Structure formats: C-alpha cells, structure tokens
C-alpha cells in the first residue's frame, strides 16, 4: 500500500474540512494551538497547562441499534470512546460535556439506564460531567466532548521514526466479532462485552508517554484503517508481521466459524480501542516489560517502521503483500 497516494473516503473528507478551517482570529494571550485537526485530540497550550480536547458522536442506525445494545452499555461506550482519545495522547481526562438528542420514548427509564452506564464509566476513570445539551429527534444521537490535560508534551501521531518498533495493547478483533455476530443474528456465539463496553487504556497511554513513545493513536477504526493514518502523519511506512498480531480469543473463535484467517480478520477489525504505539527498540523493550506489570495491560510488538512510504503485511513464510483490507470508513 502506497502511503503517499491521494486520500479517499473519510480521510479525504477530514482533509477537506481542515483545509478550510483555519482560525480566523488570534487566541487570547497565553493560549496557543499546538495540534488542531489531524490527531486523536486537539492540543492547546494554555499558559503553563497543556490541554487536550476531543469529541465523538454515536448515531442510532450507524453506530448502534437499540435492539442490540442496552442503554447502560451505550452510556458507558459513549464516554469510553472519548477517553480512549485522551489515552492516545498520554493524557488524563478532566471533564466531559454530553449532548444528546432523544426520541420522546427515551426520556424516561431508557435515559436513566443510559446515565447509570455513563456514571459507571465516569466514576471508574474520574471524569466529571460538566454540562452539554439536549434535543428532540426521530433517532437517538449522542455527542460527547472530553477535556483532558497532560504534563509535558503529548504523544502525537506524527513522531514515528524509521527503526521504531510498532506495538499494540490488548488483543484485536473481538469487537468486530461481536458486530458480525449481531448482524448475522448469532450473538449467542460471541461475548459482546468488548463491542459494547470498550476499555480506554489511559494508564497504558500515560506510561508509554513517560517512557518515550514516539507516536501513538487509538484503534477506533481498526489497525487496517488507523495504522496508515499514523504512518502518513509521520511520513513513514511499516512492515506488519501478521503472525505477531495479538488476536482476541473471541475473534479467533468467530473467524474460524466463518472460515476466515484470524490474523487478517483482526487486522481489519474496528472499535478495538486499543493503543497503537511506536517507540525505539530500547523503549519498546521497556514497554513490553513494564506495561503489563504497572498498567495490567498486555502489549505486543507487531512490526517495525520503515523509511519508504509503503505498508507491507509479512506472512510467517516471509512473503510480503501490500494490504487491500481497509478497515472501517464512514464514507467508503
């Protein structure tokens, strides 16, 4: 896969918006934008503080179906996916805004259960609900914005260097397995928890930043979709060793059931919300030793960054192929 080719789909849409969204007015004294559109969060220098600001939207019929997900799990997920962005910068969440458009039928018991799931996630990760907005709609839409902060420099997508190792936290593919099982009407075959209640890797992201990770992002659209974004931002390429991908047991079980190679299934999965990290070999080795002990999160080396702007999948026999799998894209 050539990484210097023109963008398409959602990435092209974001680039189009960014090109037309320059700040027209200077910020107040003491404030400076360090990173705008193009990373997991915006980064704002506010006097002596470095602030992180992100938002994410969940739309009924696109991201969830009411007949599939219980409202408490949707409340958890709506906050957790934003916290994952903060984790990808190596930051700490501070507070959140919740804007929600509801059908009249969802303003009673459904909303109470949604807020219980939200509160469970907020208490787990120490996030205050600071405000937001409500509206009436024919379908439910949940729009969340989270403010975070980081001590020192955040880890951006654009710092990967040739020779860095690539690592991922946790295991991949379980959320995709859950979604496919739901679509097939066979949800009893798969544990749906990873799809409904992702775990933001906040402590892991903070440790990766402290140890010297060069680039980082969360895997919201899948490794196949998100790795090229990090590599494009860094102006680099990569080799991914398929045999080293950590595939979740649920993904292995579902992939075998569907007759799909598990590593390729996991590579193209989405909504894993694990962290993709690049780091020099010595830092990577520290992460492999320390992160499971200190953050309680498995981490695996999956490949290396190269200078050429190309992405290769390497099979166990040494054969390399340019990937055709693309992961999730709203506009493709």
C-alpha positions in Angstrom: 0.0 0.0 0.0 1.4 3.3 -1.1 1.0 5.9 1.7 1.7 8.9 -0.4 -1.3 8.3 -2.7 -4.2 10.7 -2.6 -6.6 10.2 0.3 -10.2 8.9 -0.2 -13.3 8.3 1.9 -13.5 9.8 5.4 -9.8 10.8 5.5 -10.3 12.9 2.4 -13.4 14.5 4.0 -11.4 15.4 7.1 -8.6 16.8 5.0 -11.1 18.9 3.1 -12.5 20.3 6.3 -9.1 21.0 7.8 -8.0 22.9 4.7 -11.0 25.3 5.1 -11.0 25.6 8.9 -8.1 28.0 9.6 -8.6 30.0 12.8 -9.7 33.5 11.7 -8.9 35.3 15.0 -5.8 35.1 17.2 -6.3 33.2 20.5 -6.1 35.2 23.8 -2.7 35.9 25.2 -1.2 32.8 26.8 -3.1 30.4 24.5 -1.7 28.6 21.5 -2.9 25.7 19.3 -0.2 23.0 19.2 -2.2 20.5 17.3 -5.5 21.0 15.5 -7.3 18.7 13.1 -5.4 15.5 12.3 -4.8 13.7 15.6 -6.8 11.9 18.3 -7.3 15.2 20.1 -6.6 18.9 19.7 -3.7 20.2 21.8 -3.9 23.7 23.3 -1.2 25.4 25.3 -3.0 27.5 28.0 -0.3 29.4 29.8 1.6 26.6 31.8 -1.0 23.9 31.1 -1.3 21.6 28.1 -4.9 20.8 27.4 -6.4 18.0 25.3 -9.8 18.4 23.7 -11.7 15.7 21.8 -15.3 14.8 20.7 -17.0 11.7 19.3 -20.5 11.0 18.1 -22.7 7.9 18.2 -25.6 7.8 15.9 -28.5 5.4 16.0 -28.6 3.2 13.0 -24.9 3.9 12.2 -23.0 3.1 15.4 -25.6 1.3 17.4 -29.1 -0.3 17.2 -31.5 0.0 20.2 -32.5 -3.6 19.8 -28.9 -4.7 20.2 -27.3 -2.6 22.9 -28.7 -2.0 26.4 -28.8 1.7 27.3 -26.3 1.3 30.2 -23.7 -0.1 27.9 -24.4 2.7 25.4 -23.8 5.2 28.2 -20.5 3.5 29.1 -19.4 3.4 25.5 -20.3 7.0 24.7 -17.8 8.2 27.3 -15.2 5.4 26.9 -14.5 6.1 23.2 -13.7 9.7 24.0 -11.5 8.7 26.9 -9.6 6.4 24.5 -8.6 9.5 22.5 -7.2 11.1 25.7 -5.3 7.9 26.3 -3.8 8.0 22.9 -2.1 11.3 23.7 -0.8 10.0 27.1 -3.2 12.3 28.9 -5.5 12.4 31.9 -9.3 13.2 31.5 -10.7 16.2 33.4 -14.3 16.6 32.5 -16.9 15.9 29.8 -19.9 17.5 28.0 -22.8 15.4 27.0 -25.2 16.4 24.2 -27.9 14.0 23.4 -30.9 14.0 21.0 -33.7 11.7 22.2 -37.0 10.4 21.0 -39.8 11.1 23.4 -40.0 7.4 24.3 -36.3 7.5 25.5 -36.6 10.3 28.0 -37.7 8.2 31.0 -36.4 4.8 32.0 -34.1 4.4 28.9 -32.3 7.7 29.8 -32.0 6.7 33.4 -30.3 3.5 32.4 -28.0 5.3 29.9 -26.9 7.7 32.6 -26.2 4.9 35.0 -23.8 3.4 32.5 -22.3 6.8 31.9 -21.8 7.3 35.6 -20.2 3.9 36.0 -17.6 4.8 33.4 -17.1 8.3 34.7 -16.5 7.0 38.3 -14.1 4.4 37.0 -11.9 6.9 35.3 -12.5 10.0 37.4 -14.4 12.2 34.9 -16.9 14.9 35.8 -20.0 15.7 33.7 -19.8 19.4 33.3 -22.8 20.2 31.0 -24.0 19.7 27.5 -27.3 20.0 25.5 -30.5 18.1 24.9 -32.8 18.0 21.9 -35.6 16.0 20.4 -35.1 13.9 17.4 -36.6 10.9 15.5 -33.4 8.9 16.2 -31.0 9.0 19.2 -27.7 10.8 18.7 -25.1 11.0 21.5 -22.3 13.6 21.1 -19.6 13.8 23.8 -16.7 16.1 24.2 -13.9 15.5 26.8 -11.3 17.9 28.1 -8.1 16.4 29.3 -4.6 17.5 30.2 -1.0 16.2 30.0 2.1 17.0 31.9 4.8 17.7 29.3 4.4 17.0 25.6 1.6 14.7 24.4 2.4 11.9 22.1 1.2 12.8 18.6 0.7 10.6 15.5 3.4 12.2 13.6 6.5 11.2 15.6 7.2 7.7 14.3 10.8 7.2 13.0 12.4 4.5 10.9 13.6 1.7 13.0 10.9 2.2 15.7 9.0 -0.9 16.8 5.2 -0.9 16.5 3.3 -2.3 19.4 -0.4 -2.7 20.3 -2.0 -3.1 23.7 -4.5 -5.8 24.5 -5.9 -8.0 21.7 -7.7 -7.2 18.5 -10.8 -8.4 16.7 -13.3 -9.0 19.5 -15.4 -6.0 18.7 -15.6 -6.9 15.1 -16.6 -10.5 16.0 -19.4 -9.1 18.2 -20.7 -6.8 15.4 -20.6 -9.5 12.8 -22.4 -11.9 15.2 -25.1 -9.3 15.8 -25.5 -8.7 12.0 -25.8 -12.5 11.4 -28.4 -12.9 14.2 -25.9 -15.2 16.0 -25.0 -13.1 19.0 -25.1 -16.1 21.4 -21.9 -17.3 19.7 -19.7 -14.4 20.9 -19.1 -12.4 24.1 -20.4 -8.9 23.1 -18.7 -7.1 26.1 -15.7 -5.9 24.0 -18.1 -4.4 21.4 -20.4 -2.8 23.9 -18.0 -1.8 26.7 -14.6 -0.9 25.4 -11.8 -0.2 27.9 -9.9 3.1 27.4 -6.2 2.4 28.0 -5.5 5.6 30.0 -2.8 4.3 32.3 -1.1 2.5 29.4 -1.0 5.7 27.4 0.4 7.7 30.2 3.2 5.1 30.8 4.0 5.0 27.1 4.4 8.8 27.0 6.6 8.8 30.1 8.9 6.0 28.8 9.4 7.8 25.4 6.9 6.5 22.8 7.4 8.4 19.5 3.9 8.2 18.2 0.6 6.8 19.4 -3.1 6.6 18.4 -6.1 4.6 19.5 -7.5 1.9 17.2 -11.1 3.1 16.7 -11.5 2.2 13.0 -9.2 -0.9 13.1 -5.5 -1.4 12.5 -6.0 -1.6 8.7 -7.5 1.9 8.7 -5.6 3.6 11.6 -2.1 2.5 11.0 -1.9 4.2 7.6 -3.1 7.4 9.3 -0.2 7.3 11.8 2.3 6.5 9.0 1.0 9.2 6.7 1.3 11.8 9.6 4.8 10.6 10.2 5.9 10.4 6.6 7.0 6.8 7.1 6.0 3.2 6.1 5.9 0.0 8.0 6.0 -3.8 7.9 3.4 -5.7 10.0 4.2 -9.2 11.0 0.8 -11.0 10.8 2.0 -13.9 12.9 2.6 -11.5 15.8 -0.8 -9.8 15.9 -2.5 -10.4 19.3 -5.9 -11.8 18.2 -8.6 -11.9 20.8 -10.0 -15.4 21.6 -13.5 -14.3 20.6 -12.1 -13.2 17.3 -10.3 -16.5 16.8 -13.5 -18.4 17.5 -15.7 -16.3 15.2 -13.1 -16.2 12.4 -12.7 -20.0 12.4 -16.5 -20.3 12.4 -16.7 -18.1 9.3 -13.7 -19.7 7.7 -11.5 -16.5 7.8 -7.8 -16.4 8.8 -7.9 -14.9 12.3 -4.9 -12.5 11.9 -6.4 -10.9 8.8 -9.8 -10.8 10.5 -8.3 -8.9 13.5 -6.2 -6.6 11.2 -9.3 -5.3 9.5 -11.4 -5.1 12.7 -12.8 -1.9 14.1 -13.7 -0.4 17.5 -10.9 -2.2 19.4 -9.9 1.0 21.2 -6.5 -0.5 21.9 -3.4 1.7 21.6 -1.1 1.6 18.6 2.4 2.7 19.8 5.7 3.3 18.1 8.9 3.5 20.0 12.7 3.0 19.6 13.7 -0.6 20.3 15.1 0.1 23.8 11.9 2.0 24.8 9.7 -0.7 23.2 11.5 -3.3 25.3 10.8 -1.3 28.4 7.1 -1.1 27.5 7.0 -4.9 26.9 8.4 -5.4 30.4 6.7 -2.6 32.4 3.3 -2.0 30.9 1.8 -5.4 31.9 3.1 -5.0 35.4 2.3 -1.4 36.0 -0.9 -0.9 33.9 -2.1 -4.5 33.9 -2.4 -4.5 30.1 -0.8 -6.9 27.7 1.3 -5.4 25.0 2.8 -7.0 21.8 5.3 -5.9 19.2 3.8 -6.3 15.8 6.3 -4.9 13.3 8.6 -2.0 12.6 8.6 1.4 10.9 10.5 1.9 7.7 11.6 5.0 5.7 9.8 4.1 2.4 6.1 5.4 2.4 4.8 1.9 1.9 2.8 -0.6 4.1 3.5 -4.3 3.9 1.9 -7.3 5.6 4.5 -10.0 6.2 3.3 -13.6 6.4 5.0 -16.3 8.5 6.8 -17.7 5.5 8.5 -14.3 4.8 6.2 -13.4 1.9 5.1 -9.7 1.9 1.9 -8.3 0.4 0.5 -4.8 0.0 -2.7 -4.9 2.0 -6.1 -4.4 0.3 -8.1 -4.5 3.6 -9.1 -1.0 4.7 -11.0 -1.2 8.0 -14.0 1.0 8.8 -14.7 4.1 6.9 -18.0 6.1 7.2 -17.7 7.4 3.6 -16.4 4.5 1.6 
